[in-house]
Amino acid sequence: PSVHTVGMRYAIDLAFLDRGWRVLGMVHALGPLRFAGRTGARATLELPPGALDKAGIATGDVLEWRES
């Protein structure tokens, strides 16, 4: 439900997910030495900066995992 970037040298995008993989909230380009969290989150998807926008992910979306 929370992430820190202590020791990291680059930014990341975050999507906080509930048990049903619904996006509860997002953080775009969280920089080094930062902390972010979301009440109720059960998992956090970490992506390269800009990936949330590129994928069109928005709060309220339900993510689905597929094997390619």
Backbone bond lengths (Angstrom), bond angles and torsions (degrees), N, CA, C in turn:
res aa  C-N    CA-C-N  psi(-1)  N-CA   C-N-CA  omega(-1)  CA-C   N-CA-C  phi
1 P - - - 1.456 - - 1.526 113.64 -
2 S 1.331 116.51 -7.01 1.463 119.63 178.63 1.524 110.03 -146.27
3 V 1.322 114.27 157.93 1.470 121.90 -175.76 1.520 108.20 -141.06
4 H 1.314 116.35 144.80 1.462 119.97 170.37 1.520 108.31 -126.82
5 T 1.316 115.20 155.80 1.465 120.01 179.60 1.524 111.16 -117.86
6 V 1.328 116.16 28.93 1.458 120.96 175.81 1.527 107.91 -65.60
7 G 1.299 117.17 129.42 1.456 121.93 -179.92 1.525 113.79 88.92
8 M 1.323 117.14 -7.26 1.462 120.33 178.59 1.522 109.20 -90.82
9 R 1.317 116.12 155.14 1.464 120.89 -179.19 1.520 112.68 -116.42
10 Y 1.320 116.56 10.73 1.458 119.99 -176.78 1.534 109.04 -144.48
11 A 1.310 116.11 163.00 1.464 122.13 179.67 1.532 110.52 -86.55
12 I 1.343 115.54 158.44 1.463 121.40 175.57 1.534 109.27 -139.64
13 D 1.323 116.11 153.25 1.461 122.76 169.46 1.518 107.89 -91.97
14 L 1.328 116.35 146.42 1.459 121.27 -179.82 1.522 110.40 -130.48
15 A 1.321 116.05 140.25 1.457 122.13 170.32 1.523 106.76 -125.02
16 F 1.324 116.86 120.70 1.461 122.23 179.38 1.524 108.18 -91.16
17 L 1.337 116.42 128.10 1.462 122.61 -171.36 1.526 111.84 -118.68
18 D 1.346 116.09 146.13 1.457 119.82 173.40 1.527 109.25 -88.60
19 R 1.315 117.36 -172.83 1.480 121.21 -177.41 1.527 112.97 -62.44
20 G 1.314 117.75 -26.52 1.463 121.72 -179.75 1.511 113.14 -95.15
21 W 1.343 117.60 14.07 1.466 124.93 179.52 1.529 112.78 68.55
22 R 1.337 117.61 20.98 1.466 121.01 175.14 1.529 108.60 -80.32
23 V 1.308 116.24 136.67 1.462 121.85 -179.73 1.532 108.58 -76.29
24 L 1.328 115.63 114.28 1.465 121.91 179.87 1.514 112.16 -86.40
25 G 1.312 116.10 -30.21 1.455 121.89 -178.19 1.505 110.16 -173.56
26 M 1.319 115.64 164.84 1.460 120.81 -177.79 1.525 110.01 -139.61
27 V 1.310 114.79 154.92 1.459 122.47 171.77 1.524 106.04 -130.47
28 H 1.314 115.79 127.79 1.460 121.20 -179.69 1.527 109.70 -99.02
29 A 1.311 116.25 128.82 1.466 123.67 174.07 1.533 112.95 52.30
30 L 1.323 116.19 54.63 1.469 120.46 174.21 1.519 108.26 -66.11
31 G 1.314 116.39 119.81 1.459 121.32 -175.24 1.519 113.72 -81.88
32 P 1.324 116.03 173.90 1.461 121.79 178.12 1.539 112.06 -58.30
33 L 1.315 115.07 151.23 1.466 123.37 177.59 1.523 112.96 62.31
34 R 1.326 116.62 34.90 1.463 121.56 -179.39 1.528 110.30 -122.96
35 F 1.333 115.08 167.19 1.460 122.90 179.68 1.520 107.93 -135.47
36 A 1.345 116.95 141.09 1.462 121.58 175.67 1.521 108.86 -146.33
37 G 1.317 115.96 148.07 1.453 120.71 178.23 1.508 110.44 -157.90
38 R 1.318 115.08 169.38 1.464 120.69 179.97 1.524 108.44 -145.27
39 T 1.320 116.97 124.81 1.452 122.02 176.33 1.526 109.46 -60.26
40 G 1.319 116.33 133.67 1.454 121.23 178.43 1.509 114.96 89.69
41 A 1.317 117.32 -9.94 1.473 120.06 179.62 1.516 110.28 -70.70
42 R 1.315 115.91 143.27 1.463 122.24 177.05 1.517 111.60 -115.65
43 A 1.327 116.29 -11.82 1.469 121.30 178.28 1.525 108.10 -155.36
44 T 1.316 114.83 158.51 1.457 120.41 176.76 1.516 108.89 -131.58
45 L 1.314 115.72 127.39 1.455 122.01 175.86 1.523 107.46 -93.74
46 E 1.335 116.63 121.17 1.462 122.30 179.44 1.521 108.71 -105.04
47 L 1.336 115.94 128.32 1.463 121.98 -176.39 1.526 110.55 -134.76
48 P 1.331 117.03 162.43 1.462 119.59 174.67 1.531 110.07 -62.01
49 P 1.327 117.90 152.11 1.462 119.89 179.96 1.531 110.82 -58.37
50 G 1.327 115.35 136.05 1.456 121.62 -179.58 1.517 114.04 91.99
51 A 1.330 117.72 -12.10 1.464 121.30 -175.48 1.530 112.69 -69.48
52 L 1.334 118.10 -33.93 1.465 119.96 178.70 1.525 110.47 -62.39
53 D 1.322 116.50 -47.14 1.464 120.26 178.44 1.522 111.49 -65.52
54 K 1.310 116.66 -43.30 1.472 120.83 -178.78 1.527 111.21 -60.92
55 A 1.333 116.91 -37.71 1.464 121.45 -179.39 1.530 111.91 -83.97
56 G 1.319 117.66 -9.60 1.455 120.90 -179.63 1.513 113.75 73.20
57 I 1.324 117.32 24.61 1.461 121.86 -179.72 1.525 109.15 -76.60
58 A 1.348 115.74 134.59 1.456 121.42 -179.06 1.524 109.88 -134.70
59 T 1.318 116.06 158.14 1.458 121.31 175.40 1.526 108.76 -57.50
60 G 1.328 116.14 133.26 1.455 122.02 -178.56 1.515 113.64 98.70
61 D 1.335 117.27 -18.86 1.467 120.26 177.03 1.521 110.03 -64.67
62 V 1.323 116.42 149.16 1.452 121.68 173.29 1.532 106.92 -108.21
63 L 1.322 116.13 121.54 1.455 120.75 -177.81 1.517 109.97 -84.44
64 E 1.309 115.25 147.67 1.460 122.15 179.20 1.516 107.50 -128.85
65 W 1.315 116.05 130.61 1.459 121.30 -179.26 1.520 109.12 -96.46
66 R 1.319 115.90 129.33 1.468 121.69 178.78 1.516 108.95 -131.44
67 E 1.316 115.00 143.01 1.463 119.35 173.29 1.515 107.82 -84.40
68 S 1.320 115.91 139.14 1.462 118.50 -179.14 1.509 111.05 -99.34
